[in-house]
Amino acid sequence: MTLEVRNLSKSFGGLRAVSDVSITVRPGTIHSILGPNGAGKTTLFNVVTGALPPTSGSVHLMGVDVTGRRPDELVYKGLARTFQRTSIFPSVTVAQNVALALRSRMKLNTSMRVDGDARQLIESETLRVLGAVGLASQAHTTAGQLSHGSQHALDIAIGLALSPKFLLMDEPLAGMSRGDRERIASVIRSLRDEHQLTVVLVEHDVDIVMRLSDTITVMQNGAVIAEDEPLAIQKSPIVKRAYLSGEIAA
C-alpha cells in the first residue's frame, strides 16, 4: 500500500528540475516535502500525479507501475491531489462542489438522470465528506462566499470525495491567517488519524510541518538532501545550512 518514486527526473530543455529523486511514502502517514522555491517540489508533484511526463524514473502505486498515467486514471487507482490555488466552483454551493466530485467518481457526470439510490448515496456522502473537513454547517453556502481558509477546506473535501488512498497536497496553508492555518492543519491531521488516509504534503510553514509529519523529505535544486523523522530533520546541520538558516531549530 505504498507510494514509491524511483529515481525520478524531469528536465525542461537544459534545466533539470527534478534529479534522481527516490521517495517511499508509508501508508497511514503524513509525509512532508520541504524546500525553498525552486527546489522542484511542485514539479515532482506534477510528475507523480500525471500532469507532466517524467524524463526518467518511475512511479509505483500500491505495487503497480503508474508512470505517465493521466491524472484521471490515477484518481481511479487511489491517488488525488489538491493545488496551491483552490480549484472550486465559486458560483455553486459547497455541497454541489462535493457532489460534482462524487458524480465524477461514480462516472455519472455525463448522465442526464440519476436514480434514487445513487442520488441518496451522493447526498449522504456529501454530508460525510463535508463533516470531515468541518463544513457541514455551510453545505448550502455559495462556495465563493467562503473565507479563504474554508475554500481550502472545501478543496480538501473535493479531494476526499474522490475516495483516494493517497492525497497529495501542494501548499494547502498558503496565504492563510494563523487561525485558518491551524484549522486546516487539524483537518490534515484528522485525515490520517480518523480517516486512515495517507497524505503527502508540500508546505512552507516549518512549524506546522514539524508538528504534523511522520517523515520529512528535504529537497534542494531538484534533489533530495535529507529524509528522516521531524526531530532528526530539525537537528540536521545539512538542512539548516542549506535551507532554513536555523529557523527549523527555533
N, C-alpha and C positions, 0 to 999 in steps of 0.2 A: 504493500500500500504506500510505497514511497514515490516521491517525485525526484528524478535524477537528471542532472545536467552533466553531460560528459564531454569534457574537452571542447567546449563550445566557443566558437569565434565568429565575429561578424565584422566585416570590413566594408567601408564605403570608399571606393577608389583606393587611395593610398593611406587612408585613416583606418586604423584597427580599433574600433570602438569597444569590442569585447574580445579578450585574448585568452584562449585556452582555459576557460572557466569550467570548473567541476564543482558541483554542489549536490549534496543529498539531503533532502528535506524529510525528516522523520514524521510519520503520521501522528496526528493529535498534538502537534506543537505549533508554536509561533516562531517562525524562522525569519529574522530580520536581516536586511542588507543595508549596510551603512556605506557612506562615501560622499564626497563633495559633488557639486555639479560637474558634469563631465566625466564622472568615474565609470559610466557605462551601465548604470543600474536600470534605467528605463529601456535602453536598447536591449539589455538582457531580458527584461520582461517581455518586450515586443517579440523577441525571437522565441522565447519559451511558449508564449500564448498564440503563436502562429501569425502575428501581424507582419513579421519580417522573416524571410528565409535565412538560415544560418549560412555562413561561408564554409564552415566545417564543424564537426562535432555532432552531438545528438541529444535528444530529449526523450526520456523514458518515463511514462506514467503508469504506475502500478505494474511494472514489468514489461510494458508494451512500448515499442519504439513509435513515438508520435511526431518525430521530427518533420517539420514542414507542413503539418496538418493545418487546415483552416481553423480560425477561431471558433466557428460554429460547430465544427466536428469535435473540437476539444471540449466544448461545453457538454456535449452528449457523452463524452468519456469521463467527465467529472472535474474539469478544470475551468474556472471562470476568473474574471479579473474586474477590478474597478480602476478608474483613471484619476489622474491629478485633478482634472476638471470633471465635474459631475456630468453624467450622461442621462439625466432625467428628461421627461416631457413636462415642461413647466405649465402648460395650459390645461392639463387634465389633473384629476385628483391623485392624491397619494396612493389610494387603493387601486386606481386604474393603472398607474405606473407598474405596480407589482403584478396586477392581473395580466397585463400585456406580456410580462416576462414568463409568467406561468403558462399562458397560452402558447408561447413560443416553445417552452419545454415540452408541452403536450402536443406540439405540432398542430395547433388549432388556429394559428394566426390567419390562415387563408380560408378558414371555414366561415361561411355566412351564418350558419346556425350551430349552436352548441346545445347538446341535450341537457336535460335537467340534472343528471348525475354529475356531468362534467362541470356544469355551472356551479353546483353546490360545492364541489371539490375546490374549484378556483376561489370561491368566496371564503371557505374555511381556511385554505392555505394562505390566502392573502392576509387574513387576520392573524394567523400564527406567525407569519414572517414579520409583519409589522410589530407584533408584540415582542419579537426577539430583538428588535432594534429600538424599542421604546416609542414607536409611532402609532400605536393602535388608536389612541385618542384623537389623532389627526388624520384618520383614514379618509375623511371626506373633504379635507382641506385641499385647495388647489396647490399643486406642488411648487409653483413659482412663488407662492406666498410664504413658504417655509423660511426659517432662518438659515444662514449658511451652514451651520452645524447640522441642522435637521435635514437639509438637502443631501449632505454627505451620508447621513444615516439612511436616507431613502436609497441612495446609490448602493449602499451595502445591502439593503433589503432586496433590491433588484437582483444583485448577485446571488443572494441566498435563495431567491425564488427559482433559480436555475438548478437547485439541488446539487451543488458541487461537493466534491470531497476535498478539493484544494481551491482556496480563494486567494488570488494574488492581488494585493492592494498597493497601488502606487501613490504614495504621499497622501493618505486619507485625512491627515490633520492640517494640510496646507491652508494658510490664510485664516485659521480659526482663532477665536478668543481662547484664553486659558480655560474657561469653563467648558466651552464646546470641545476642546481638545481632551479634557479629562473624561467628558461624557462619551466621546467616540472611543477613547482608549478602553473604557469599561465595556462598551459593546464588543470591541475586538477580543477582549479577554473572555467574554461570555461565549463567543463563537467557539473558542477552544474548550472552555471548561464545562459549558452547559449543552453545547450542540455538537461536540466532538468533531469540529471542523479543523482542518489543517490550514494555517494562514501563513502566507509568505508576504512580508511587509517591507516596503521601501519607505523610509521616513527620516526626516532631518531632526526631529525632536529627540535628542540623545537621551534625555532623562526618561521620557516615556518608553523609548525603545529598551532601555536597560531594565525597566520595571516589567515590561510585557514579555520579553523574549525568553525562549528556552535556548536558542542558538543564534549567534550573530556572525554573519559573514561581512568582512570589510573589503571593499574594492578601491583600487587606485589605478587610474589610467587604463581602465578596462580589464584589469587583472585582480585576482584575489590575493590579498597580502596577509590576511589573518582570518581564522574561523574558530570560535570557541564559545563557551558559555559566557554570559554577560560579565561576571566578575573578572574572568581572565582577560576579556577584551578591555575592560576598564583599566586593568593594570598593565596592559601591553605597551611597552615603550615604542614599539614599531608603529602601533596605531596612533598613539598620542603624538609622536613626532611627525607622522605622515599627514594626519588629518585634523586633529582636534585641539592641538596646542594646549593640552592639559584640561580642556573642557570636560572630557569624559571622567576625569578623576575628581572633579569639583564636587 
